[in-house]
Structure formats: structure tokens, C-alpha cells
Amino acid sequence: MKAVVLAAGEGKRLRPLTADQPKCLVELGGQSLLERQVAVLRAAGISDITVVGGYRADQLEGQTWRVVRNEDYAVTNMVATLFCARDAWSSDADLIVCYGDIVYEERVLHALLASRAPIGVVIDRNWRAYWERRMEDPLSDAETLKLDKNGLIVELGKRPQSYKDIEGQYIGLFKVRADCVAPMETRYDTMDHDANYDGQDFLNMYMTSFLQNLIDLGWEVSAVPVDNGWLETDTKADLDLYQAMLLDGSLARFCRLE
């Protein structure tokens, strides 16, 4: 099992906390987001961890994880960042892909590890209660996620028209089964580099757009449902809210931090 943590972005909405450090090193409850995530991965027996840095990647060096750099981080997005690490994975091991600005409980990771789907994608069924704590209008920030009767994802990452369009929320954590790693690379390499993907060019394609492309080609992309157990830190307001909830004990309703 191998893991790649995508941590190349500048985290502009977290400034001034990211004025001189990458987003993944911002602290929550006395530990950085990255340290928390790596601890959960290691507790599950995953020791082969690659962090793809970009902005202030120098601060990620000298730790127990491998560091790969996306030198074009300022003009690319998540998918391009992921494939900067292609030399770090192999076709004989499952691949965990995680966003660098999330934390999650061990139970969330174990649910993903139990999936034997070609691609397993963690979705939060109880996302709305969490979003309502973070913002006045959850629908304005959420993305569509629709499932078929077998729990396969048929649509994700679009702008929802109503809450009925959202059967869960993608959390930025998925697994590619070992035998699908090489085909995933091939698909990426053969995509039309001049096409538009949900309003973005190839180098700035969203991860949800890449997953949707695989779905449209007939890949089985299976939902791994959980009920809370994770946090994303997009803004300083998010972080301030979590710190306050830690103090009053209410954060445990959504995610228990060790």
C-alpha cells in the first residue's frame, strides 16, 4: 500500500497563516494537518508516503515522508499535482490519494481500505450538518454526488440545483486498486490536452473532473460511505471554528482528533 498526499497549493484563503508555510503545515489542536494525516496512515500500516509539495515545499523536507515537487504549482491543479508523483507508486500496490488540507479518523481510512472496488471514493453522508456549522448556505459550496442502485458514483463535482442532487459529499480521499494504477496513468496520458474539463483546461482540471471522466468511460468508481469523521480546512474561518469547537467539546460530533 502506498499513499500520496497532495499539498502543493498556496492556501491563500488561510492567510496570514500560510504567508510563509504550506497549507498542510497549518496547525489544528497543536498538530499540523499533515502530521495528523500521516499519523492515521501509519497507524493503518501505511509507511510508504509521498507528499507532493509546491508552495514552500522546502518546509516539507527532512521528515519521514518522501517529498516530490510540483514546480508548476502556481499554474496547475490537483490532478497535475497527483501525476507529479507517478514515479513513487507502482502497479503492484494499492494507491491511497489524499488532499493535504483534510484530517480524518482512523475509521474513515479503514472503511476505504476495506473497499476492493477499482476506485473507492470516500463520501460523507452526513455532510449537511457539518456544512451548516461552517457556512450560511451549504448548497452554494457543495457539489453534486449521485449514486446508482449498486453504490457506484455516476456523477460528482457539479453545481447542485437542490439537496436532492447530493447523496454524499466527496471528502478528498480515494483509493486506486493496484491493477488499476497503470490504466489510470494511461488514461491521464491519453486525455485531450486541449479540451475543457468542467470549465478548466487540462493542467487545471479538478480531481472530480478526472474521476467523472473515468466514470464516463465505464470505470467502476464506488462510494465508500461514512458519517462525518473528517474535516477540511479551506479558510481561516474554518480553522477558527474548529479551534473554538475543540475548546467547547463540540468538534467531536464531526471529527474526533487524537
N, C-alpha and C positions, 0 to 999 in steps of 0.2 A: 504494500500500500504506500502510495506517495501523495503528498499534499502540496498544492501551490496556493499561496496567499497573494492576492492582487492588491498591491499597496503603492501604486505609482502616482496617484493623484495628489494635487496640491492641497485639497481640503480648504478651499477659500472660505466656505461658509462657517468654518470653525476658527477663523482668525479672531483675535490675535494669537490663539493657542498654537496655530500652525504657521506663525510668521517665520519660524526658524526650525521647524521639525515636521516630519511627515505626519499625516493624519493618524496613521496606525499607532503612533507613539504617544498620542494624547492619553492622559490617564483617566480612568474611571474607578473610583474607590481605591485609589492608591496603587493601581497597576495599569500599565498601558493596555490598550485594546489588543495589540499584537501579543503581548505576554500572556494575556488571558486566553486568547485563542490557541496559542501554541501549547499552553498547559493542558487544555482539553484534548488536543490532538495527541499529545504524548501520553496522556492518561489512557487513551484508547489504543496505545501501542504503535502509533504512527510517528516514527522518528525521522523519516526522510521528508523534510520540509523545505521548500523553496519559497522565498519571499521575493516577489518582483517589485523592486523599488523604482522610483523615478525622481520625484521631488525630494531633495535632501536624502538621497539614498545612502550617502556616506554614513549617516547615523544608524543605519541598519547593519552595518558591517561589524565583524568581531564578536558575533553571537553564535549560538549553537545551530542556527539555520543557515542554509545556503542562500546567497543573495545573487540575483540576476537583475540587470538594469534594463529598463525601457528608456533608452536615451531620448526617444521622441515623445515622452510622456505628455508634454505640453500640447501636442497636436494629434494625439491618438486617444483611444478609449479602451474599455475593459478587455475586449476580445483581442485587440492587438497586444495589450499587455500580457494576456494569458499566453499567447504564442511566442512571446519572447523567452518563455521558459521551456520550450519544447525539447531542448536537449537534456532537461532534468527529469523527464518522465520516460516511460518505456511501455512497450506493448505487452509486457508480462506482469503488470501490476495495475490494480485499480487506481484511479486518479481522483482525489478529492480537490475541488476547486472552491476557494472561499474568498469573499471580499474582505479587504483589510480593515473595514470600518464596522464590522459586526463582532459581537460576542455571543456565545450560546452555551447552554448547559450540556453536560455530557449526554443526557438522554436524547437530545436533538441529534447529536453526532451518531449515537448508537442506532437510532432509527434509520439514519441514512446508510450506515454500514450494513444494516440488515437487508437492504434492497439489493436484488440481483437483476434489476432492470438494466438495459443497455445504458440508459442515463436516468438517474434518480435525482429528483429536484425537491428540496425541502420547501414545503409551503405551510404557512401558519393559518389554520382555520379560524383562530380566534383573533385575527389581526385587527378587527374593527375596534374592539375595546382598547387595544394598545394605541392605535392611531388617534382615538378620541382623546387620549391623555396628552398627545403631542401637538394637536392642531385643531382648529375650529371646524374645518371642513375636510374630513378624511377622504371623501370622494375625489377632491381636487388633486390629491397627491398619490392616491392608489393607482394600481394598474390592473387590467383585466387578467383573469386566470379562469379558464373554463376546462372542465374535465368531461371525458366520456364515461359511459357506464362501467368501464373497467379501471377507472382511476388514471387513465392516460391523459396527459395535458394536450389539449387541442388548440388552445390559444393562450398567449401570455404577453404582457408588456404593452398592451394597447391602452388608449384612454377609455375608461368606462363611461357608459351612459347612465348606469344605475348600479346599485349594490348587487343586483342580480347577476351582473357581469363578473363578479368576483367571488369565486368559490374558495379562495385562499389567497395568500399573498406570498410571492416568491421572496425568500429572505437573503439571497446571495450566497447560497451554499448548495453544491450539487456534486454528484459522483459519476464518473465515466467508467464503465466496466472495462477491464483490461483488453478484451478482444475488440472493443470499440474505439480505443485510443487512436490507433493508426488510421482507421477510416475517418475519424473526426478530423485529424490533420489533413487527410486528403481532401475532404470536403472544403475545409477552410482554404486550402491552396488553390482549389479549382473554382471558387466563387468568382463571380464577375466583379472585378476590382473597380469598374466604372459605374456600377449600379448604385441605386439609392436603397437604403435599408431603413425603413421607418423614419425617413427624413434625414438620415445621416449617410455620409459617404462610407466607403469600405473601412477606412482606417479609424473612423469614429463610430462604428457600429456598436450598438448596445448588446450586452450579453443576451438579453431576452430576444433580440432580433436574430441572433445566431441560433439560439435554441429553437425559435419558431421556424427558421429555415430548415433545420433538421427534421422538425415535426412535419413540415410540408412535404418533405421528401420521403416520408413514411417511417422515420425512425420512431421507436417506442421510447417516449420520454415520460416517465412515470412520476406521479406525485408521491412524495413522502410526507404525509400529513402529520403535523404536530400542533399542539395547542400552546401557544406562547413558548417561553423558554429561551428567548433570544432578544437582542437589542441591536438596533443600528444607530450610529451616531453621525447624523448628517450635518447638524448645526450646533452652534454653541448653546442655543436654547434647549436642544435635546440633552446635551451634557449637563446643563444646569438643572434641568428637570430630574434627570436620573440621580444626580448628587443629592437633591432635596428628598427624593423618594427613598434613597438609601438611608438617609437620616431618620425619616419617619417610619421606615419599615415597609412601605407600600410597594417598593420595587419588586419584592419577592413574588407578588402576584403575577408579574410578567416575566421575570427572569431572576433566578437565584444566583448571585455571584458568590463564588467560593473565596 
